[in-house]
Amino acid sequence: MQNNQIANPQSGQLPKVKGPEMNDRDFVNDGLATCKYITDGLNMAVKEASHEQLHNDMMQILTETHQCARDLYNLMFQNGWYKLEAEEQQKLDQTYQQFNGYSSQFPYS
């Protein structure tokens, strides 16, 4: 079986045995989780805002929060703290074919 993991090597700054104290990875991971939580709430608020200026302000905050989440993700990935699994090309092709077939159901071409 081949290794389909996509990751950078860890920086080596983290201890091998994790104690109860928070380290850099923990703080960044907590920030990323917080950004994800905030964007979920803001997505709903933006959709339901009836006042135009309030909508615009929340949209700006939502965009900035999404960018913050992206920056934290990139930091984690660069430090080897966030790993991804590469998918096999055959599975990608199958999924593409499945969803490409749905396009015939769209009302507009």
N, CA, C and O atoms as a Tinker XYZ file with bonds, in Angstrom:
   436  protein
     1  N      0.839000   -1.184000    0.000000    73     2
     2  CA     0.000000    0.000000    0.000000    64     1     3
     3  C      0.878000    1.240000    0.000000    63     2     4     5
     4  O      1.828000    1.337000    0.778000    81     3
     5  N      0.561000    2.181000   -0.869000    73     3     6
     6  CA     1.386000    3.377000   -0.968000    64     5     7
     7  C      0.905000    4.438000    0.008000    63     6     8     9
     8  O     -0.275000    4.484000    0.357000    81     7
     9  N      1.828000    5.292000    0.448000    73     7    10
    10  CA     1.513000    6.373000    1.370000    64     9    11
    11  C      0.965000    7.541000    0.565000    63    10    12    13
    12  O      1.671000    8.116000   -0.264000    81    11
    13  N     -0.299000    7.894000    0.810000    73    11    14
    14  CA    -0.937000    8.995000    0.097000    64    13    15
    15  C     -1.025000   10.240000    0.953000    63    14    16    17
    16  O     -1.880000   11.095000    0.722000    81    15
    17  N     -0.153000   10.351000    1.937000    73    15    18
    18  CA    -0.198000   11.485000    2.844000    64    17    19
    19  C      0.546000   12.670000    2.249000    63    18    20    21
    20  O      1.662000   12.538000    1.745000    81    19
    21  N     -0.094000   13.827000    2.320000    73    19    22
    22  CA     0.517000   15.067000    1.863000    64    21    23
    23  C      0.801000   15.896000    3.101000    63    22    24    25
    24  O     -0.127000   16.325000    3.787000    81    23
    25  N      2.073000   16.126000    3.394000    73    23    26
    26  CA     2.427000   16.875000    4.595000    64    25    27
    27  C      3.859000   17.360000    4.483000    63    26    28    29
    28  O      4.682000   16.766000    3.786000    81    27
    29  N      4.138000   18.435000    5.174000    73    27    30
    30  CA     5.499000   18.905000    5.339000    64    29    31
    31  C      6.075000   18.247000    6.585000    63    30    32    33
    32  O      5.317000   17.843000    7.467000    81    31
    33  N      7.389000   18.130000    6.679000    73    31    34
    34  CA     7.966000   17.573000    7.903000    64    33    35
    35  C      7.706000   18.524000    9.070000    63    34    36    37
    36  O      7.699000   19.743000    8.903000    81    35
    37  N      7.494000   17.948000   10.247000    73    35    38
    38  CA     7.280000   18.787000   11.428000    64    37    39
    39  C      8.551000   19.540000   11.760000    63    38    40    41
    40  O      9.659000   19.075000   11.493000    81    39
    41  N      8.372000   20.700000   12.343000    73    39    42
    42  CA     9.498000   21.594000   12.620000    64    41    43
    43  C     10.453000   21.050000   13.676000    63    42    44    45
    44  O     11.584000   21.526000   13.777000    81    43
    45  N     10.029000   20.069000   14.460000    73    43    46
    46  CA    10.877000   19.530000   15.507000    64    45    47
    47  C     10.835000   20.348000   16.781000    63    46    48    49
    48  O     11.562000   20.048000   17.728000    81    47
    49  N      9.999000   21.380000   16.827000    73    47    50
    50  CA     9.914000   22.239000   18.001000    64    49    51
    51  C      8.953000   21.692000   19.049000    63    50    52    53
    52  O      8.933000   22.174000   20.181000    81    51
    53  N      8.163000   20.697000   18.684000    73    51    54
    54  CA     7.178000   20.163000   19.611000    64    53    55
    55  C      7.766000   19.000000   20.394000    63    54    56    57
    56  O      8.583000   18.245000   19.867000    81    55
    57  N      7.352000   18.852000   21.658000    73    55    58
    58  CA     7.865000   17.722000   22.442000    64    57    59
    59  C      7.302000   16.406000   21.925000    63    58    60    61
    60  O      6.197000   16.362000   21.385000    81    59
    61  N      8.076000   15.328000   22.097000    73    59    62
    62  CA     7.631000   14.004000   21.669000    64    61    63
    63  C      6.467000   13.509000   22.512000    63    62    64    65
    64  O      5.562000   12.848000   22.003000    81    63
    65  N      6.488000   13.826000   23.795000    73    63    66
    66  CA     5.409000   13.445000   24.700000    64    65    67
    67  C      4.653000   14.710000   25.067000    63    66    68    69
    68  O      5.241000   15.676000   25.554000    81    67
    69  N      3.348000   14.699000   24.831000    73    67    70
    70  CA     2.523000   15.882000   25.047000    64    69    71
    71  C      2.051000   15.935000   26.488000    63    70    72    73
    72  O      1.450000   14.985000   26.990000    81    71
    73  N      2.325000   17.045000   27.148000    73    71    74
    74  CA     1.837000   17.282000   28.503000    64    73    75
    75  C      0.551000   18.094000   28.450000    63    74    76    77
    76  O      0.011000   18.325000   27.368000    81    75
    77  N      0.052000   18.531000   29.604000    73    75    78
    78  CA    -1.209000   19.273000   29.647000    64    77    79
    79  C     -1.085000   20.724000   29.174000    63    78    80    81
    80  O     -2.094000   21.359000   28.871000    81    79
    81  N      0.133000   21.252000   29.108000    73    79    82
    82  CA     0.315000   22.641000   28.695000    64    81    83
    83  C      0.127000   22.782000   27.177000    63    82    84    85
    84  O      0.371000   21.850000   26.411000    81    83
    85  N     -0.315000   23.974000   26.774000    73    83    86
    86  CA    -0.520000   24.222000   25.337000    64    85    87
    87  C      0.795000   24.636000   24.697000    63    86    88    89
    88  O      1.557000   25.419000   25.264000    81    87
    89  N      1.053000   24.098000   23.501000    73    87    90
    90  CA     2.231000   24.479000   22.744000    64    89    91
    91  C      1.780000   25.291000   21.525000    63    90    92    93
    92  O      0.592000   25.570000   21.367000    81    91
    93  N      2.723000   25.666000   20.672000    73    91    94
    94  CA     2.393000   26.491000   19.501000    64    93    95
    95  C      1.339000   25.847000   18.623000    63    94    96    97
    96  O      0.411000   26.516000   18.170000    81    95
    97  N      1.477000   24.541000   18.375000    73    95    98
    98  CA     0.505000   23.842000   17.539000    64    97    99
    99  C     -0.891000   23.913000   18.151000    63    98   100   101
   100  O     -1.873000   24.125000   17.440000    81    99
   101  N     -0.980000   23.735000   19.465000    73    99   102
   102  CA    -2.276000   23.799000   20.147000    64   101   103
   103  C     -2.917000   25.172000   19.991000    63   102   104   105
   104  O     -4.113000   25.268000   19.717000    81   103
   105  N     -2.133000   26.237000   20.162000    73   103   106
   106  CA    -2.672000   27.590000   20.043000    64   105   107
   107  C     -3.156000   27.873000   18.618000    63   106   108   109
   108  O     -4.228000   28.448000   18.429000    81   107
   109  N     -2.374000   27.473000   17.627000    73   107   110
   110  CA    -2.777000   27.707000   16.238000    64   109   111
   111  C     -3.999000   26.856000   15.895000    63   110   112   113
   112  O     -4.919000   27.329000   15.228000    81   111
   113  N     -4.010000   25.609000   16.350000    73   111   114
   114  CA    -5.152000   24.731000   16.101000    64   113   115
   115  C     -6.421000   25.290000   16.751000    63   114   116   117
   116  O     -7.499000   25.223000   16.161000    81   115
   117  N     -6.301000   25.836000   17.953000    73   115   118
   118  CA    -7.439000   26.447000   18.633000    64   117   119
   119  C     -7.927000   27.668000   17.854000    63   118   120   121
   120  O     -9.132000   27.878000   17.713000    81   119
   121  N     -6.992000   28.469000   17.350000    73   119   122
   122  CA    -7.377000   29.632000   16.535000    64   121   123
   123  C     -8.105000   29.218000   15.274000    63   122   124   125
   124  O     -9.089000   29.850000   14.889000    81   123
   125  N     -7.636000   28.168000   14.629000    73   123   126
   126  CA    -8.289000   27.677000   13.408000    64   125   127
   127  C     -9.687000   27.166000   13.720000    63   126   128   129
   128  O    -10.631000   27.464000   12.988000    81   127
   129  N     -9.831000   26.402000   14.795000    73   127   130
   130  CA   -11.152000   25.900000   15.181000    64   129   131
   131  C    -12.099000   27.053000   15.510000    63   130   132   133
   132  O    -13.281000   27.004000   15.170000    81   131
   133  N    -11.584000   28.080000   16.164000    73   131   134
   134  CA   -12.399000   29.253000   16.500000    64   133   135
   135  C    -12.846000   29.976000   15.235000    63   134   136   137
   136  O    -14.006000   30.376000   15.133000    81   135
   137  N    -11.949000   30.150000   14.277000    73   135   138
   138  CA   -12.314000   30.798000   13.008000    64   137   139
   139  C    -13.404000   30.002000   12.291000    63   138   140   141
   140  O    -14.340000   30.583000   11.741000    81   139
   141  N    -13.283000   28.684000   12.296000    73   139   142
   142  CA   -14.302000   27.845000   11.652000    64   141   143
   143  C    -15.645000   28.020000   12.335000    63   142   144   145
   144  O    -16.671000   28.121000   11.662000    81   143
   145  N    -15.656000   28.057000   13.648000    73   143   146
   146  CA   -16.882000   28.230000   14.424000    64   145   147
   147  C    -17.508000   29.601000   14.125000    63   146   148   149
   148  O    -18.715000   29.698000   13.904000    81   147
   149  N    -16.692000   30.648000   14.119000    73   147   150
   150  CA   -17.201000   32.001000   13.864000    64   149   151
   151  C    -17.766000   32.118000   12.453000    63   150   152   153
   152  O    -18.821000   32.723000   12.261000    81   151
   153  N    -17.078000   31.547000   11.462000    73   151   154
   154  CA   -17.590000   31.653000   10.091000    64   153   155
   155  C    -18.920000   30.931000    9.927000    63   154   156   157
   156  O    -19.765000   31.366000    9.144000    81   155
   157  N    -19.119000   29.832000   10.656000    73   155   158
   158  CA   -20.421000   29.151000   10.594000    64   157   159
   159  C    -21.537000   30.083000   11.047000    63   158   160   161
   160  O    -22.570000   30.191000   10.387000    81   159
   161  N    -21.328000   30.752000   12.170000    73   159   162
   162  CA   -22.333000   31.679000   12.672000    64   161   163
   163  C    -22.521000   32.885000   11.778000    63   162   164   165
   164  O    -23.647000   33.320000   11.537000    81   163
   165  N    -21.408000   33.430000   11.281000    73   163   166
   166  CA   -21.501000   34.601000   10.409000    64   165   167
   167  C    -22.187000   34.272000    9.081000    63   166   168   169
   168  O    -22.908000   35.107000    8.536000    81   167
   169  N    -21.969000   33.069000    8.561000    73   167   170
   170  CA   -22.649000   32.681000    7.320000    64   169   171
   171  C    -24.155000   32.793000    7.483000    63   170   172   173
   172  O    -24.845000   33.302000    6.600000    81   171
   173  N    -24.661000   32.319000    8.608000    73   171   174
   174  CA   -26.101000   32.388000    8.865000    64   173   175
   175  C    -26.541000   33.836000    9.038000    63   174   176   177
   176  O    -27.555000   34.248000    8.475000    81   175
   177  N    -25.791000   34.602000    9.808000    73   175   178
   178  CA   -26.161000   35.997000   10.064000    64   177   179
   179  C    -26.176000   36.824000    8.775000    63   178   180   181
   180  O    -27.070000   37.645000    8.571000    81   179
   181  N    -25.189000   36.606000    7.912000    73   179   182
   182  CA   -25.124000   37.350000    6.653000    64   181   183
   183  C    -26.346000   37.052000    5.790000    63   182   184   185
   184  O    -26.912000   37.953000    5.170000    81   183
   185  N    -26.746000   35.792000    5.756000    73   183   186
   186  CA   -27.909000   35.416000    4.934000    64   185   187
   187  C    -29.196000   36.034000    5.450000    63   186   188   189
   188  O    -30.119000   36.285000    4.674000    81   187
   189  N    -29.269000   36.283000    6.757000    73   187   190
   190  CA   -30.513000   36.749000    7.355000    64   189   191
   191  C    -30.520000   38.228000    7.700000    63   190   192   193
   192  O    -31.515000   38.722000    8.230000    81   191
   193  N    -29.452000   38.947000    7.420000    73   191   194
   194  CA   -29.397000   40.376000    7.747000    64   193   195
   195  C    -30.327000   41.160000    6.826000    63   194   196   197
   196  O    -30.209000   41.091000    5.603000    81   195
   197  N    -31.244000   41.899000    7.421000    73   195   198
   198  CA   -32.196000   42.660000    6.617000    64   197   199
   199  C    -31.716000   44.078000    6.340000    63   198   200   201
   200  O    -32.159000   44.698000    5.373000    81   199
   201  N    -30.831000   44.593000    7.158000    73   199   202
   202  CA   -30.312000   45.952000    6.990000    64   201   203
   203  C    -29.070000   45.896000    6.098000    63   202   204   205
   204  O    -28.147000   45.125000    6.363000    81   203
   205  N    -29.049000   46.700000    5.059000    73   203   206
   206  CA   -27.975000   46.634000    4.049000    64   205   207
   207  C    -26.592000   46.884000    4.642000    63   206   208   209
   208  O    -25.659000   46.129000    4.370000    81   207
   209  N    -26.449000   47.936000    5.448000    73   207   210
   210  CA   -25.121000   48.244000    5.994000    64   209   211
   211  C    -24.662000   47.164000    6.970000    63   210   212   213
   212  O    -23.483000   46.813000    7.000000    81   211
   213  N    -25.594000   46.635000    7.769000    73   211   214
   214  CA   -25.254000   45.531000    8.670000    64   213   215
   215  C    -24.795000   44.321000    7.864000    63   214   216   217
   216  O    -23.813000   43.668000    8.219000    81   215
   217  N    -25.502000   44.026000    6.787000    73   215   218
   218  CA   -25.113000   42.924000    5.900000    64   217   219
   219  C    -23.707000   43.138000    5.357000    63   218   220   221
   220  O    -22.884000   42.223000    5.375000    81   219
   221  N    -23.435000   44.337000    4.878000    73   219   222
   222  CA   -22.111000   44.639000    4.314000    64   221   223
   223  C    -21.007000   44.512000    5.365000    63   222   224   225
   224  O    -19.938000   43.967000    5.091000    81   223
   225  N    -21.281000   45.023000    6.577000    73   223   226
   226  CA   -20.276000   44.937000    7.645000    64   225   227
   227  C    -19.997000   43.482000    8.020000    63   226   228   229
   228  O    -18.843000   43.082000    8.177000    81   227
   229  N    -21.064000   42.697000    8.163000    73   227   230
   230  CA   -20.873000   41.288000    8.518000    64   229   231
   231  C    -20.200000   40.522000    7.382000    63   230   232   233
   232  O    -19.420000   39.604000    7.635000    81   231
   233  N    -20.489000   40.886000    6.146000    73   231   234
   234  CA   -19.834000   40.255000    4.998000    64   233   235
   235  C    -18.329000   40.513000    5.037000    63   234   236   237
   236  O    -17.532000   39.621000    4.747000    81   235
   237  N    -17.948000   41.741000    5.397000    73   235   238
   238  CA   -16.526000   42.096000    5.520000    64   237   239
   239  C    -15.861000   41.279000    6.625000    63   238   240   241
   240  O    -14.763000   40.754000    6.445000    81   239
   241  N    -16.539000   41.176000    7.768000    73   239   242
   242  CA   -16.000000   40.389000    8.883000    64   241   243
   243  C    -15.891000   38.920000    8.486000    63   242   244   245
   244  O    -14.906000   38.259000    8.812000    81   243
   245  N    -16.899000   38.411000    7.786000    73   243   246
   246  CA   -16.874000   37.019000    7.331000    64   245   247
   247  C    -15.690000   36.769000    6.401000    63   246   248   249
   248  O    -14.986000   35.769000    6.539000    81   247
   249  N    -15.476000   37.672000    5.466000    73   247   250
   250  CA   -14.351000   37.532000    4.524000    64   249   251
   251  C    -13.017000   37.552000    5.267000    63   250   252   253
   252  O    -12.130000   36.747000    4.984000    81   251
   253  N    -12.882000   38.475000    6.216000    73   251   254
   254  CA   -11.636000   38.558000    6.987000    64   253   255
   255  C    -11.427000   37.303000    7.840000    63   254   256   257
   256  O    -10.300000   36.836000    8.001000    81   255
   257  N    -12.507000   36.768000    8.378000    73   255   258
   258  CA   -12.398000   35.565000    9.216000    64   257   259
   259  C    -12.032000   34.355000    8.372000    63   258   260   261
   260  O    -11.243000   33.514000    8.803000    81   259
   261  N    -12.603000   34.259000    7.163000    73   259   262
   262  CA   -12.211000   33.178000    6.251000    64   261   263
   263  C    -10.728000   33.293000    5.904000    63   262   264   265
   264  O    -10.029000   32.281000    5.840000    81   263
   265  N    -10.242000   34.512000    5.680000    73   263   266
   266  CA    -8.823000   34.707000    5.356000    64   265   267
   267  C     -7.947000   34.328000    6.545000    63   266   268   269
   268  O     -6.882000   33.735000    6.375000    81   267
   269  N     -8.398000   34.673000    7.746000    73   267   270
   270  CA    -7.651000   34.300000    8.953000    64   269   271
   271  C     -7.554000   32.778000    9.069000    63   270   272   273
   272  O     -6.492000   32.241000    9.382000    81   271
   273  N     -8.669000   32.087000    8.816000    73   271   274
   274  CA    -8.672000   30.622000    8.866000    64   273   275
   275  C     -7.702000   30.064000    7.831000    63   274   276   277
   276  O     -6.975000   29.111000    8.111000    81   275
   277  N     -7.689000   30.645000    6.652000    73   275   278
   278  CA    -6.777000   30.175000    5.594000    64   277   279
   279  C     -5.323000   30.379000    6.000000    63   278   280   281
   280  O     -4.481000   29.507000    5.786000    81   279
   281  N     -5.034000   31.539000    6.589000    73   279   282
   282  CA    -3.665000   31.822000    7.038000    64   281   283
   283  C     -3.222000   30.841000    8.131000    63   282   284   285
   284  O     -2.088000   30.362000    8.119000    81   283
   285  N     -4.120000   30.549000    9.071000    73   283   286
   286  CA    -3.787000   29.598000   10.132000    64   285   287
   287  C     -3.597000   28.192000    9.569000    63   286   288   289
   288  O     -2.688000   27.472000    9.983000    81   287
   289  N     -4.459000   27.797000    8.621000    73   287   290
   290  CA    -4.292000   26.496000    7.960000    64   289   291
   291  C     -2.918000   26.424000    7.285000    63   290   292   293
   292  O     -2.196000   25.440000    7.446000    81   291
   293  N     -2.562000   27.461000    6.534000    73   291   294
   294  CA    -1.265000   27.468000    5.844000    64   293   295
   295  C     -0.114000   27.367000    6.843000    63   294   296   297
   296  O      0.863000   26.659000    6.597000    81   295
   297  N     -0.225000   28.067000    7.961000    73   295   298
   298  CA     0.817000   28.004000    8.992000    64   297   299
   299  C      0.941000   26.579000    9.536000    63   298   300   301
   300  O      2.046000   26.065000    9.709000    81   299
   301  N     -0.198000   25.952000    9.802000    73   299   302
   302  CA    -0.166000   24.577000   10.314000    64   301   303
   303  C      0.423000   23.620000    9.284000    63   302   304   305
   304  O      1.227000   22.751000    9.620000    81   303
   305  N      0.018000   23.786000    8.033000    73   303   306
   306  CA     0.523000   22.898000    6.980000    64   305   307
   307  C      2.026000   23.084000    6.790000    63   306   308   309
   308  O      2.757000   22.103000    6.657000    81   307
   309  N      2.490000   24.327000    6.778000    73   307   310
   310  CA     3.914000   24.609000    6.598000    64   309   311
   311  C      4.757000   23.993000    7.715000    63   310   312   313
   312  O      5.893000   23.579000    7.482000    81   311
   313  N      4.205000   23.933000    8.919000    73   311   314
   314  CA     4.938000   23.380000   10.060000    64   313   315
   315  C      4.752000   21.872000   10.220000    63   314   316   317
   316  O      5.271000   21.277000   11.164000    81   315
   317  N      4.015000   21.258000    9.301000    73   315   318
   318  CA     3.804000   19.818000    9.367000    64   317   319
   319  C      2.771000   19.416000   10.404000    63   318   320   321
   320  O      2.730000   18.256000   10.816000    81   319
   321  N      1.938000   20.350000   10.833000    73   319   322
   322  CA     0.933000   20.079000   11.854000    64   321   323
   323  C     -0.429000   19.750000   11.261000    63   322   324   325
   324  O     -1.364000   19.443000   12.001000    81   323
   325  N     -0.555000   19.808000    9.971000    73   323   326
   326  CA    -1.825000   19.523000    9.289000    64   325   327
   327  C     -1.500000   18.631000    8.109000    63   326   328   329
   328  O     -0.730000   19.012000    7.227000    81   327
   329  N     -2.081000   17.453000    8.094000    73   327   330
   330  CA    -1.787000   16.489000    7.032000    64   329   331
   331  C     -3.037000   16.245000    6.201000    63   330   332   333
   332  O     -4.156000   16.301000    6.711000    81   331
   333  N     -2.841000   15.978000    4.942000    73   331   334
   334  CA    -3.926000   15.675000    4.012000    64   333   335
   335  C     -3.699000   14.294000    3.428000    63   334   336   337
   336  O     -2.565000   13.818000    3.371000    81   335
   337  N     -4.752000   13.662000    3.003000    73   335   338
   338  CA    -4.647000   12.376000    2.334000    64   337   339
   339  C     -4.935000   12.575000    0.843000    63   338   340   341
   340  O     -5.993000   13.084000    0.474000    81   339
   341  N     -4.003000   12.178000    0.003000    73   339   342
   342  CA    -4.213000   12.252000   -1.441000    64   341   343
   343  C     -5.187000   11.157000   -1.860000    63   342   344   345
   344  O     -5.113000   10.028000   -1.374000    81   343
   345  N     -6.077000   11.491000   -2.746000    73   343   346
   346  CA    -7.049000   10.510000   -3.225000    64   345   347
   347  C     -6.530000    9.873000   -4.501000    63   346   348   349
   348  O     -5.795000   10.495000   -5.268000    81   347
   349  N     -6.916000    8.642000   -4.716000    73   347   350
   350  CA    -6.507000    7.934000   -5.924000    64   349   351
   351  C     -7.215000    8.554000   -7.136000    63   350   352   353
   352  O     -8.377000    8.951000   -7.055000    81   351
   353  N     -6.504000    8.626000   -8.239000    73   351   354
   354  CA    -7.050000    9.251000   -9.447000    64   353   355
   355  C     -8.341000    8.565000   -9.901000    63   354   356   357
   356  O     -9.257000    9.230000  -10.385000    81   355
   357  N     -8.417000    7.259000   -9.751000    73   355   358
   358  CA    -9.617000    6.528000  -10.164000    64   357   359
   359  C    -10.849000    7.008000   -9.380000    63   358   360   361
   360  O    -11.920000    7.178000   -9.962000    81   359
   361  N    -10.703000    7.225000   -8.084000    73   359   362
   362  CA   -11.820000    7.707000   -7.280000    64   361   363
   363  C    -12.204000    9.128000   -7.662000    63   362   364   365
   364  O    -13.386000    9.474000   -7.680000    81   363
   365  N    -11.214000    9.942000   -7.966000    73   363   366
   366  CA   -11.500000   11.304000   -8.421000    64   365   367
   367  C    -12.282000   11.279000   -9.730000    63   366   368   369
   368  O    -13.251000   12.020000   -9.897000    81   367
   369  N    -11.861000   10.431000  -10.649000    73   367   370
   370  CA   -12.542000   10.314000  -11.940000    64   369   371
   371  C    -13.982000    9.831000  -11.765000    63   370   372   373
   372  O    -14.890000   10.328000  -12.431000    81   371
   373  N    -14.191000    8.867000  -10.873000    73   371   374
   374  CA   -15.539000    8.347000  -10.631000    64   373   375
   375  C    -16.453000    9.433000  -10.064000    63   374   376   377
   376  O    -17.595000    9.585000  -10.496000    81   375
   377  N    -15.945000   10.173000   -9.109000    73   375   378
   378  CA   -16.742000   11.240000   -8.505000    64   377   379
   379  C    -17.043000   12.332000   -9.520000    63   378   380   381
   380  O    -18.153000   12.861000   -9.555000    81   379
   381  N    -16.072000   12.665000  -10.335000    73   379   382
   382  CA   -16.293000   13.672000  -11.377000    64   381   383
   383  C    -17.400000   13.215000  -12.321000    63   382   384   385
   384  O    -18.302000   13.989000  -12.641000    81   383
   385  N    -17.337000   11.977000  -12.760000    73   383   386
   386  CA   -18.355000   11.451000  -13.670000    64   385   387
   387  C    -19.738000   11.472000  -13.017000    63   386   388   389
   388  O    -20.729000   11.816000  -13.661000    81   387
   389  N    -19.796000   11.105000  -11.742000    73   387   390
   390  CA   -21.072000   11.092000  -11.020000    64   389   391
   391  C    -21.700000   12.485000  -10.999000    63   390   392   393
   392  O    -22.870000   12.644000  -11.347000    81   391
   393  N    -20.937000   13.478000  -10.599000    73   391   394
   394  CA   -21.495000   14.819000  -10.474000    64   393   395
   395  C    -21.620000   15.518000  -11.818000    63   394   396   397
   396  O    -22.480000   16.384000  -11.980000    81   395
   397  N    -20.801000   15.171000  -12.762000    73   395   398
   398  CA   -20.929000   15.737000  -14.103000    64   397   399
   399  C    -22.256000   15.297000  -14.723000    63   398   400   401
   400  O    -22.872000   16.054000  -15.473000    81   399
   401  N    -22.698000   14.069000  -14.409000    73   399   402
   402  CA   -23.981000   13.583000  -14.910000    64   401   403
   403  C    -25.156000   14.377000  -14.376000    63   402   404   405
   404  O    -26.201000   14.442000  -15.024000    81   403
   405  N    -25.006000   14.986000  -13.202000    73   403   406
   406  CA   -26.083000   15.778000  -12.618000    64   405   407
   407  C    -26.350000   17.053000  -13.414000    63   406   408   409
   408  O    -27.441000   17.615000  -13.330000    81   407
   409  N    -25.371000   17.511000  -14.180000    73   407   410
   410  CA   -25.537000   18.776000  -14.895000    64   409   411
   411  C    -26.693000   18.725000  -15.888000    63   410   412   413
   412  O    -27.239000   19.766000  -16.253000    81   411
   413  N    -27.066000   17.543000  -16.323000    73   411   414
   414  CA   -28.206000   17.434000  -17.254000    64   413   415
   415  C    -29.516000   17.769000  -16.544000    63   414   416   417
   416  O    -30.524000   18.005000  -17.210000    81   415
   417  N    -29.526000   17.795000  -15.230000    73   415   418
   418  CA   -30.721000   18.096000  -14.460000    64   417   419
   419  C    -30.884000   19.601000  -14.181000    63   418   420   421
   420  O    -31.922000   20.032000  -13.678000    81   419
   421  N    -29.870000   20.381000  -14.505000    73   419   422
   422  CA   -29.959000   21.831000  -14.253000    64   421   423
   423  C    -30.979000   22.455000  -15.194000    63   422   424   425
   424  O    -31.092000   22.038000  -16.347000    81   423
   425  N    -31.728000   23.456000  -14.716000    73   423   426
   426  CA   -32.747000   24.068000  -15.561000    64   425   427
   427  C    -32.175000   24.911000  -16.691000    63   426   428   429
   428  O    -32.851000   25.133000  -17.696000    81   427
   429  N    -30.946000   25.381000  -16.544000    73   427   430
   430  CA   -30.323000   26.218000  -17.580000    64   429   431
   431  C    -29.062000   25.539000  -18.055000    63   430   432   433
   432  O    -28.344000   24.942000  -17.253000    81   431
   433  N    -28.782000   25.612000  -19.306000    73   431   434
   434  CA   -27.556000   24.986000  -19.803000    64   433   435
   435  C    -26.476000   25.991000  -20.047000    63   434   436
   436  O    -25.378000   25.627000  -20.467000    81   435
